[in-house]
Structures are given as C-alpha cells and as structure tokens.
Amino acid sequence: MKRHLIIATAAAAALIAGGTVTAVAANSDSASGSAQSSAQQTARHTEASTAQVQDGRSSIPMADDADGQGDLREAKAAKVTAPDAAAAALKAVPGTVTALDLDADRPGLVWDAEVLGKDGKQHELTLDAGTARVLNQHLDRGDDDDRAQQRAAQNAPTTAADAARTAAPHGTVTSVELDDDHGAKAAWEVETVTKDGKQHTFLVDPQSGKLSAAPSQDDDADDNDGSDD
C-alpha cells in the first residue's frame, strides 16, 4: 500500500514538473515569436519607407533635351521656385543650402539640393519640381574645397534663397551655387533663363547681397591669357 502511494506521488510530481516546463517553454516560444514578428514588421516598414524615397518619381515627366531647348522647357514646367526648393530642403534637413540645380533626370523634373546640415554633414536631396516632395536623400563626403565653400555659405548673411530672389527679376532661376571661379572671393552664382530661351549668369555677393552680371567666358579667357595690359 505504502509502495503504491510513493509511486503515485512520484508520478504526480513528474507530471507537475513536466507541465511546468512545458508551460514555460510555451510562454518562451510565444514571447520569442512576438518579438520576431515585431522585428519583422519594423524591418518591412523601414524597407517600404526606404523604397518609397529611393524610387520616388517627379510629378513632372520630362523628355530628353534633343533640340537644345531643355533649359527653357524645364524653366517653364517647374512649379516650384528655387526659394521654395530651398525651404523644402531645409525642412527635410535643417542647416544651410549650399547649392540648387533644376534638372531633368531619370525621375523627371527635379531640384537637386545640397545642404550642410546642423549635424555637420553634407546632404544631397532630390526634390519634385512640381510638389517639392523629397524623392531621394543621401550623404555626400565631398572634398576640402567643397567643405570650405560650405562653411562660407553657412556664415554668409545672404542665403541661396536670397540670391535666387535677387536674380529672379532677370528670368527663371535654374541654378544657385556658391562659387569662387569669378574672383578672389566666393559669390553666389545664379543662372537664369528668360522667355526667349537665353541663359544668363549673375553673381550675388554673399555679404552685401549685391547683384552683378558674371564675366563672360571671353572676359575670363582675356584675363587668363597671360598678356600684359
């Protein structure tokens, strides 16, 4: 009788222990599955968001420039101005806009913007020229000359948007960039296209905001031909 009681007690203990282990294992598998599911959902969400940005296309499709009038067509088709593109870029990446360029690329008509972020890194953004939506964004290491110009833009009282607004009465602004090709000091080089399709280049002083016509290529050649005056 006592022997049967001992066996029954041992069996009950084994059953209880086994049940406990099974329950713990089941709870562990459930938690692991829940964590794995959450991680997979996060990964899928991140992947979808990245794909949406990387594969973004402009709301303004543009054909290839086959007749040399691409700049004029781009200027007429763009709904987002240079200052608006600068504002959209800064909304995505707070900092200083160092360059803007209207371009018909694979995604369609876009504004390419370069921003020196408050994080100290150079960001390149592609913006829809019809809606100002960010289509692509990535970091650019650049070189020493680029970084020097970026710092100059960061410290300038006149911003890229200011330079674009200053030159806007002389045509549709298609490009703004801080450049030192026209003198000892860097200046905002602003390119515009007028209604007759002619392109014009202006310089805007980053300190004073004063507008002037950029020297022609002939003038630059004369200055660099080594001849005496």
Disulfide bonds with the S-S distance in Angstrom:
none
